[in-house]
Amino acid sequence: MLRLVMMTDAAGGNFLSAMEPRSHVIVGDGITALAFLETCARRNLTQVTVIGKSATQIGRGIAYAKGEEGVPWRYAYLLNSPADDIDPVFASWLADNWKAVETKMAGRRPDWLSAAASLVAEGDIYGVNAPREFYGDYMEDRARNIIASLADKSIEVRLVDDIATSLETTDDGVCLHTQTGQSIRAQSADIAPGGPETMRFDGDDGPFSVPSVFGHEHRVVEHVRNGAEVFCIGGNAAMLDVLRLCQSVIPDDQLKFTFCAPEGEIPPPLVPRLPRKLTKPNLTEGHASAESFLLQVRREIDAAEARGENRREIRAGFRAHFLGHPLSKYVSDTSDAAQVARKLRFWLRGGTRDTIFDMRVLAQKGHVKVLKGRVLGIETTSSGAIVAVETDDGKTSAHATGFVVNCAGAGPASKFDALTEDMLQNRHIRMSSGGGLVVNQSCQTDLPNVKYLSPSVTQIGDEVMAMPLYDAHMLRTYVARSAVGV
């Protein structure tokens, strides 16, 4: 595992120096970083340094972090997909730990155990939408096992809680600089940050607004308990998290909840059924245009729905299909392929079964309202906020509300993390015309010893991602593929 370095003495003869360690660095603390760490077992390494905000809890990242002790919403946020869609091994772990899960969830609002009861009764614990923190517990267990297996191969793993902000090349590799002033050198690197920040709006960080629910829960809860309406910008998974947050602190019949999204509808739920079924698209290769291919995809989705296949089955089936059949087989032009990916993201969107079922009932009772349109900005008043909304016909309306939460997700002007911005500026990675990130084949950057993968990547080599990489299974799949031949 150690590299022998031959040195030359003054007389021109060779002698053996001390053995030089082969070092590697991984930036990130989530599932992608952990997947890269697992590939280190196949490399000729003696030391791996992991740098991330919470590197000592590698695998959790922001999405699956430990919740705050003692707050009612600690386990409120759920996985978007059934457990075995996220990871069959996690689903098995969940089933093995079910008694401990039941104990932790007993008496919590909303009543997640009751929502899961029908699946449990069917013997389908694998199908539940587990609280995200439990997936983090599983990933933490997995991280310990991976680090132990690397130690057995004499590979030392150092976990550094810090934030990498820039990268420079050296004679023998790279040097990463961190927020606290550290400089960490290695011969190679894998960069695995999170996605870009949420798109911002004028007025989204004021007395009656927050730019994100995460980290601002106490402020949201304060207003909810005082009877304020909550207004969410966006109809995505973060919006569903805000509803769960509200449900954890007040009864459903006291809720006043509105969200505004361009599609103007509650997302479809991802509902598991036994026996499991995946849609099997029948798609022909070599389309002349994205338009032609999308017509065929639409027909396949419509046909699957006509056969009674639900959104989970269709979404998971298309995901499996495109992992085995690259989009380039169907549409060779990358700019055309990018149009396909944008449309598929909309057609195959879906969300957490439990929360969406609740939301439908609450909408029928008038506690949840949906606005179709695009938010332009937020104005603060003496007792709340006024949200300006533009509709499809270009008209603008004003919605008076109690408290605004920005759940919009990334947008054209969103910023990336500091290290990604540094790498973009130095042209180590590129940005596509659609705003996603582009890396070379096998996730290589323009530096031969540095790889990069994050949910923001929309193209690897000549291959456009048919479906977004905001998916644990897909991220792990592409990391594993990037390691072939390492």
C-alpha positions as CSV (number, residue, x, y, z in Angstrom):
1,M,0.0,0.0,0.0
2,L,3.1,2.3,0.3
3,R,5.0,3.7,-2.7
4,L,8.8,3.4,-2.6
5,V,10.6,6.5,-3.8
6,M,14.1,6.2,-5.3
7,M,16.4,9.1,-4.5
8,T,19.8,9.8,-6.1
9,D,22.9,10.4,-4.0
10,A,25.7,12.9,-4.8
11,A,27.7,10.2,-6.6
12,G,24.8,9.4,-8.9
13,G,23.8,6.1,-7.2
14,N,20.3,5.2,-6.2
15,F,19.3,4.6,-2.6
16,L,15.9,3.9,-1.0
17,S,14.3,6.8,0.8
18,A,11.5,6.5,3.4
19,M,8.3,5.2,1.9
20,E,6.0,7.9,0.7
21,P,2.3,7.7,1.7
22,R,-0.3,8.0,-1.0
23,S,-2.9,10.5,0.2
24,H,-6.4,11.4,-1.0
25,V,-9.0,14.0,0.1
26,I,-12.8,13.9,-0.1
27,V,-14.8,17.1,0.2
28,G,-18.3,16.6,1.6
29,D,-20.2,15.0,4.4
30,G,-23.3,13.4,2.7
31,I,-24.2,10.2,0.8
32,T,-22.0,11.1,-2.2
33,A,-18.9,11.7,-0.1
34,L,-19.5,8.4,1.7
35,A,-19.9,6.6,-1.6
36,F,-16.6,8.1,-2.8
37,L,-15.0,7.0,0.6
38,E,-16.2,3.4,-0.1
39,T,-14.4,3.4,-3.4
40,C,-11.1,4.1,-1.6
41,A,-10.8,0.4,-0.8
42,R,-10.0,-0.2,-4.5
43,R,-7.3,2.5,-4.6
44,N,-3.6,2.4,-3.7
45,L,-3.9,4.7,-0.7
46,T,-2.6,5.0,2.8
47,Q,-4.5,8.0,4.0
48,V,-7.8,9.6,3.2
49,T,-8.9,13.0,4.7
50,V,-12.6,13.9,4.6
51,I,-13.4,17.6,4.9
52,G,-17.0,18.7,5.5
53,K,-19.1,20.8,7.7
54,S,-20.1,17.7,9.6
55,A,-17.4,15.2,8.4
56,T,-17.4,13.4,11.7
57,Q,-20.9,12.4,10.9
58,I,-20.1,11.5,7.2
59,G,-23.1,10.1,5.4
60,R,-25.7,12.3,7.0
61,G,-25.0,15.6,5.3
62,I,-27.7,18.3,5.7
63,A,-30.6,16.2,4.5
64,Y,-30.2,13.4,7.1
65,A,-28.6,15.3,10.0
66,K,-29.4,14.6,13.6
67,G,-32.4,16.7,14.7
68,E,-32.5,19.0,17.7
69,E,-33.1,17.3,21.0
70,G,-36.5,17.9,22.6
71,V,-38.3,19.7,19.8
72,P,-41.7,18.3,18.6
73,W,-40.6,18.3,14.9
74,R,-37.4,16.3,15.4
75,Y,-38.6,13.3,13.4
76,A,-41.3,15.2,11.4
77,Y,-39.4,15.4,8.1
78,L,-39.8,12.3,6.0
79,L,-38.1,10.7,3.0
80,N,-39.7,11.5,-0.3
81,S,-39.8,7.9,-1.4
82,P,-40.5,4.5,0.1
83,A,-37.6,3.1,2.0
84,D,-36.7,0.4,-0.5
85,D,-36.7,3.0,-3.4
86,I,-34.1,4.9,-1.4
87,D,-32.0,1.8,-0.6
88,P,-33.1,-1.8,-0.2
89,V,-30.4,-2.4,2.4
90,F,-31.8,0.6,4.4
91,A,-35.3,-0.9,4.1
92,S,-33.9,-4.1,5.7
93,W,-32.2,-2.0,8.4
94,L,-35.4,-0.2,9.1
95,A,-37.3,-3.5,9.5
96,D,-34.6,-4.9,11.8
97,N,-34.9,-1.8,14.0
98,W,-38.6,-1.4,13.8
99,K,-39.3,-1.8,17.5
100,A,-36.8,1.0,18.3
101,V,-38.4,3.2,15.6
102,E,-41.9,2.6,17.1
103,T,-40.6,3.6,20.5
104,K,-39.1,6.9,19.2
105,M,-42.2,7.8,17.2
106,A,-44.8,7.0,19.9
107,G,-47.1,9.9,20.7
108,R,-45.6,12.3,18.1
109,R,-47.6,14.6,15.9
110,P,-48.5,14.2,13.1
111,D,-49.2,10.5,13.9
112,W,-46.7,8.9,11.6
113,L,-47.1,5.4,13.2
114,S,-50.8,5.4,12.2
115,A,-50.0,6.5,8.7
116,A,-47.5,3.6,8.4
117,A,-49.8,1.1,10.1
118,S,-51.5,-0.2,6.9
119,L,-48.1,-1.0,5.3
120,V,-46.8,-2.6,8.5
121,A,-50.0,-4.8,8.6
122,E,-49.2,-5.9,5.1
123,G,-45.7,-6.9,6.1
124,D,-44.3,-4.0,4.0
125,I,-42.2,-2.0,6.4
126,Y,-39.9,-1.6,3.3
127,G,-42.6,0.7,1.8
128,V,-42.9,3.3,4.6
129,N,-41.7,6.9,4.2
130,A,-39.3,6.9,7.1
131,P,-38.2,10.0,9.0
132,R,-35.1,11.3,7.3
133,E,-33.1,11.2,10.5
134,F,-33.4,7.4,10.6
135,Y,-31.8,7.2,7.2
136,G,-29.0,9.3,8.7
137,D,-28.7,6.8,11.5
138,Y,-28.4,4.0,8.9
139,M,-25.8,6.0,7.0
140,E,-23.8,6.7,10.1
141,D,-23.7,2.9,10.8
142,R,-22.6,2.3,7.2
143,A,-19.9,4.9,7.5
144,R,-18.5,3.2,10.6
145,N,-18.3,-0.1,8.8
146,I,-16.7,1.5,5.7
147,I,-14.0,3.2,7.9
148,A,-13.4,0.0,9.8
149,S,-12.9,-2.0,6.5
150,L,-10.5,0.7,5.2
151,A,-8.5,0.4,8.5
152,D,-8.3,-3.4,7.8
153,K,-6.5,-2.5,4.6
154,S,-4.1,-0.1,6.4
155,I,-5.9,3.0,5.0
156,E,-6.2,5.7,7.7
157,V,-9.3,7.9,7.5
158,R,-9.2,11.4,9.0
159,L,-12.5,13.3,9.5
160,V,-12.1,17.1,9.6
161,D,-15.1,19.3,10.4
162,D,-14.4,22.3,8.3
163,I,-15.5,23.8,5.0
164,A,-13.3,23.7,1.9
165,T,-13.4,27.0,0.1
166,S,-10.8,26.8,-2.7
167,L,-8.5,24.4,-4.5
168,E,-5.1,24.8,-6.2
169,T,-2.8,22.4,-7.9
170,T,0.6,21.5,-6.6
171,D,3.6,19.7,-8.1
172,D,2.3,16.4,-6.7
173,G,-1.4,16.9,-6.5
174,V,-3.8,19.4,-5.0
175,C,-4.1,21.7,-2.0
176,L,-7.5,22.5,-0.5
177,H,-7.9,25.7,1.6
178,T,-10.6,25.8,4.3
179,Q,-12.8,28.3,6.1
180,T,-10.7,28.1,9.2
181,G,-7.4,28.6,7.4
182,Q,-6.3,25.1,7.1
183,S,-4.4,23.9,3.9
184,I,-4.8,20.2,3.3
185,R,-2.6,18.6,0.6
186,A,-3.2,15.4,-1.2
187,Q,-2.3,13.6,-4.4
188,S,-5.9,13.3,-5.5
189,A,-9.4,14.5,-4.6
190,D,-13.1,13.7,-4.9
191,I,-15.4,16.8,-4.5
192,A,-18.9,16.0,-3.4
193,P,-20.7,19.1,-2.1
194,G,-24.5,19.6,-1.8
195,G,-26.7,21.4,-4.3
196,P,-27.0,25.1,-4.9
197,E,-28.7,27.4,-2.5
198,T,-32.4,28.2,-2.7
199,M,-33.4,30.9,-5.2
200,R,-33.9,34.1,-3.3
201,F,-36.7,36.7,-3.4
202,D,-36.8,40.3,-2.3
203,G,-38.0,40.4,1.2
204,D,-37.6,36.7,2.0
205,D,-35.5,37.4,5.1
206,G,-37.5,39.8,7.2
207,P,-39.5,40.1,10.3
208,F,-42.2,37.9,8.8
209,S,-40.2,35.7,6.4
210,V,-37.3,33.3,6.3
211,P,-35.2,32.2,3.3
212,S,-35.5,28.5,4.2
213,V,-37.3,26.3,6.7
214,F,-34.2,24.5,7.8
215,G,-32.4,26.2,10.6
216,H,-35.4,28.6,11.0
217,E,-37.9,26.2,12.5
218,H,-38.2,28.1,15.9
219,R,-39.2,31.3,14.1
220,V,-41.8,29.5,11.9
221,V,-43.2,27.7,14.9
222,E,-43.5,30.9,17.0
223,H,-45.8,32.5,14.3
224,V,-47.7,29.2,13.7
225,R,-48.5,28.9,17.4
226,N,-49.7,32.5,17.4
227,G,-52.3,31.6,14.7
228,A,-50.5,33.0,11.7
229,E,-51.1,31.7,8.2
230,V,-47.9,30.2,6.7
231,F,-47.3,31.0,3.0
232,C,-44.7,28.7,1.2
233,I,-43.0,29.8,-2.0
234,G,-42.8,26.6,-4.0
235,G,-44.5,23.3,-4.1
236,N,-41.6,20.9,-3.6
237,A,-40.4,18.6,-0.8
238,A,-39.4,21.5,1.4
239,M,-42.9,22.8,1.2
240,L,-44.1,19.4,2.5
241,D,-41.6,19.6,5.3
242,V,-43.1,23.0,6.3
243,L,-46.5,21.3,6.6
244,R,-45.1,18.6,8.7
245,L,-43.4,21.2,10.9
246,C,-46.8,23.0,11.4
247,Q,-48.6,19.7,12.1
248,S,-46.0,18.8,14.8
249,V,-46.9,21.9,16.9
250,I,-50.7,22.6,16.4
251,P,-53.8,20.5,15.7
252,D,-54.7,20.1,12.0
253,D,-58.0,22.0,12.5
254,Q,-56.0,25.1,13.5
255,L,-53.8,25.1,10.4
256,K,-53.7,28.0,7.9
257,F,-51.4,27.0,5.1
258,T,-50.9,28.3,1.6
259,F,-48.3,27.5,-1.0
260,C,-47.7,29.1,-4.4
261,A,-46.2,27.1,-7.3
262,P,-46.2,27.5,-11.1
263,E,-48.0,24.2,-11.6
264,G,-50.6,25.2,-9.0
265,E,-51.3,21.7,-7.7
266,I,-50.5,19.3,-4.9
267,P,-47.7,17.0,-6.0
268,P,-48.7,13.3,-6.7
269,P,-47.8,10.9,-3.8
270,L,-45.3,8.1,-4.3
271,V,-47.4,5.1,-3.0
272,P,-45.8,1.6,-2.7
273,R,-47.8,-1.5,-3.4
274,L,-47.2,-5.2,-3.0
275,P,-46.0,-6.9,-5.1
276,R,-43.6,-4.3,-6.2
277,K,-43.9,-3.3,-9.9
278,L,-41.8,-1.1,-12.1
279,T,-43.0,0.5,-15.3
280,K,-41.0,-0.9,-18.2
281,P,-40.9,1.8,-20.9
282,N,-40.7,0.7,-24.5
283,L,-38.7,3.4,-26.2
284,T,-37.1,3.4,-29.6
285,E,-33.5,4.8,-30.1
286,G,-32.2,7.4,-32.5
287,H,-34.8,10.1,-32.4
288,A,-34.1,13.1,-34.6
289,S,-35.2,15.6,-31.9
290,A,-36.1,16.0,-28.2
291,E,-39.7,16.8,-29.3
292,S,-40.1,13.4,-31.1
293,F,-38.7,11.5,-28.1
294,L,-40.8,13.4,-25.6
295,L,-43.9,12.5,-27.6
296,Q,-43.0,8.8,-27.2
297,V,-42.2,9.2,-23.5
298,R,-45.6,10.9,-22.9
299,R,-47.3,8.0,-24.7
300,E,-45.5,5.5,-22.5
301,I,-46.5,7.4,-19.3
302,D,-50.1,7.7,-20.4
303,A,-50.2,4.0,-21.3
304,A,-48.8,3.0,-17.9
305,E,-51.4,5.2,-16.1
306,A,-54.1,3.6,-18.2
307,R,-52.9,0.1,-17.1
308,G,-53.3,1.3,-13.5
309,E,-49.7,1.9,-12.7
310,N,-49.2,4.6,-10.2
311,R,-46.6,7.5,-9.9
312,R,-44.2,5.5,-7.8
313,E,-44.1,2.6,-10.2
314,I,-43.8,4.9,-13.2
315,R,-41.1,7.1,-11.7
316,A,-39.0,4.2,-10.3
317,G,-39.4,2.3,-13.6
318,F,-38.1,5.3,-15.7
319,R,-35.3,5.8,-13.2
320,A,-34.2,2.2,-13.6
321,H,-34.6,2.4,-17.3
322,F,-32.4,5.4,-17.8
323,L,-29.7,4.0,-15.5
324,G,-29.4,1.2,-17.9
325,H,-30.2,3.0,-21.1
326,P,-28.4,6.4,-21.4
327,L,-30.4,9.3,-22.7
328,S,-27.8,9.7,-25.5
329,K,-29.2,6.5,-27.1
330,Y,-32.4,8.3,-27.8
331,V,-31.4,12.0,-28.3
332,S,-27.7,12.5,-29.2
333,D,-27.6,16.3,-29.2
334,T,-26.8,17.4,-25.6
335,S,-28.8,20.6,-25.7
336,D,-31.8,18.7,-27.0
337,A,-31.3,16.0,-24.3
338,A,-31.4,18.8,-21.7
339,Q,-34.9,19.6,-22.8
340,V,-35.9,16.0,-22.2
341,A,-34.5,16.1,-18.7
342,R,-36.4,19.3,-17.8
343,K,-39.7,17.8,-19.0
344,L,-39.2,14.5,-17.3
345,R,-38.5,16.2,-14.0
346,F,-42.0,17.8,-14.3
347,W,-43.8,14.7,-15.6
348,L,-42.4,12.3,-13.0
349,R,-42.4,14.6,-10.0
350,G,-43.8,13.1,-6.8
351,G,-43.6,13.4,-3.0
352,T,-44.0,11.9,0.4
353,R,-47.2,9.8,0.5
354,D,-48.1,10.5,4.2
355,T,-47.8,14.3,3.9
356,I,-49.6,14.5,0.6
357,F,-52.5,12.4,1.8
358,D,-52.8,14.8,4.8
359,M,-52.5,17.8,2.5
360,R,-55.4,16.5,0.3
361,V,-57.7,16.2,3.3
362,L,-56.7,19.6,4.7
363,A,-57.3,21.2,1.3
364,Q,-60.8,19.7,1.2
365,K,-61.5,21.2,4.7
366,G,-60.1,24.6,3.7
367,H,-57.0,24.5,5.8
368,V,-54.6,24.3,2.8
369,K,-54.8,26.5,-0.2
370,V,-52.9,26.3,-3.5
371,L,-52.1,29.3,-5.6
372,K,-50.9,28.9,-9.2
373,G,-48.3,31.5,-10.2
374,R,-44.8,32.8,-9.6
375,V,-43.8,34.9,-6.6
376,L,-42.2,38.2,-7.5
377,G,-41.4,39.6,-4.1
378,I,-42.4,40.1,-0.5
379,E,-43.4,43.3,1.3
380,T,-43.3,43.5,5.0
381,T,-46.3,45.1,6.9
382,S,-46.8,45.9,10.5
383,S,-48.3,42.5,11.3
384,G,-47.2,40.2,8.5
385,A,-46.3,40.2,4.8
386,I,-47.8,40.8,1.3
387,V,-46.7,38.4,-1.4
388,A,-46.8,39.6,-5.0
389,V,-47.8,36.8,-7.4
390,E,-47.7,36.8,-11.2
391,T,-50.1,34.4,-13.0
392,D,-49.6,32.8,-16.4
393,D,-51.5,35.6,-18.2
394,G,-49.1,38.2,-16.8
395,K,-51.4,39.6,-14.2
396,T,-50.2,40.4,-10.7
397,S,-52.1,39.9,-7.4
398,A,-51.2,40.5,-3.8
399,H,-51.7,37.9,-1.1
400,A,-51.7,39.1,2.5
401,T,-50.3,36.5,4.9
402,G,-48.8,36.0,8.3
403,F,-45.4,34.4,7.7
404,V,-43.5,33.5,4.5
405,V,-41.2,30.5,4.0
406,N,-39.0,30.3,0.9
407,C,-39.2,26.7,-0.4
408,A,-38.5,27.6,-4.0
409,G,-35.4,25.4,-4.5
410,A,-32.6,26.3,-6.8
411,G,-33.0,28.9,-9.6
412,P,-31.0,30.6,-12.4
413,A,-29.3,33.0,-10.0
414,S,-28.6,30.5,-7.2
415,K,-25.1,30.4,-5.8
416,F,-23.1,27.2,-5.3
417,D,-20.9,26.4,-2.3
418,A,-17.6,28.4,-2.1
419,L,-15.4,25.5,-3.5
420,T,-17.7,24.9,-6.5
421,E,-17.7,28.6,-7.3
422,D,-13.9,28.6,-7.1
423,M,-13.7,25.6,-9.4
424,L,-16.1,27.2,-11.9
425,Q,-14.1,30.4,-11.8
426,N,-10.9,28.5,-12.6
427,R,-12.7,26.4,-15.2
428,H,-12.1,23.0,-13.6
429,I,-15.8,22.3,-14.1
430,R,-18.3,23.9,-16.4
431,M,-21.8,25.1,-16.4
432,S,-24.3,24.1,-19.0
433,S,-26.6,26.6,-20.8
434,G,-29.4,25.4,-18.5
435,G,-27.6,26.2,-15.3
436,G,-26.5,22.6,-14.3
437,L,-22.9,21.6,-13.9
438,V,-20.9,19.6,-16.5
439,V,-18.0,17.2,-15.7
440,N,-16.0,14.9,-17.9
441,Q,-16.3,11.2,-18.3
442,S,-16.2,9.2,-15.0
443,C,-16.9,12.5,-13.1
444,Q,-13.4,13.8,-13.9
445,T,-12.8,17.6,-13.8
446,D,-10.3,19.3,-16.0
447,L,-7.8,18.3,-13.4
448,P,-6.8,14.7,-14.0
449,N,-6.6,13.8,-10.3
450,V,-9.8,15.5,-9.2
451,K,-13.4,14.1,-9.6
452,Y,-16.6,16.0,-8.9
453,L,-20.2,14.9,-8.4
454,S,-23.1,16.7,-6.7
455,P,-26.9,17.0,-7.2
456,S,-26.1,20.0,-9.4
457,V,-24.4,17.9,-12.1
458,T,-26.6,17.5,-15.1
459,Q,-24.1,16.1,-17.6
460,I,-21.2,13.6,-17.2
461,G,-19.1,13.5,-20.3
462,D,-21.4,13.4,-23.3
463,E,-24.3,11.9,-21.2
464,V,-27.1,14.2,-20.0
465,M,-28.7,13.0,-16.8
466,A,-32.3,12.0,-17.8
467,M,-33.5,12.5,-14.2
468,P,-32.1,14.9,-11.6
469,L,-29.4,13.6,-9.3
470,Y,-31.4,14.7,-6.2
471,D,-31.7,10.9,-5.5
472,A,-29.5,8.8,-3.2
473,H,-29.6,5.7,-5.4
474,M,-28.6,7.6,-8.5
475,L,-25.8,9.5,-6.8
476,R,-24.3,6.2,-5.5
477,T,-24.7,4.6,-8.9
478,Y,-22.7,7.3,-10.7
479,V,-20.0,7.3,-8.0
480,A,-19.6,3.5,-8.4
481,R,-19.4,3.9,-12.2
482,S,-16.8,6.6,-11.9
483,A,-14.6,4.2,-9.8
484,V,-14.4,1.6,-12.6
485,G,-10.7,1.1,-13.4
486,V,-9.5,3.1,-10.5
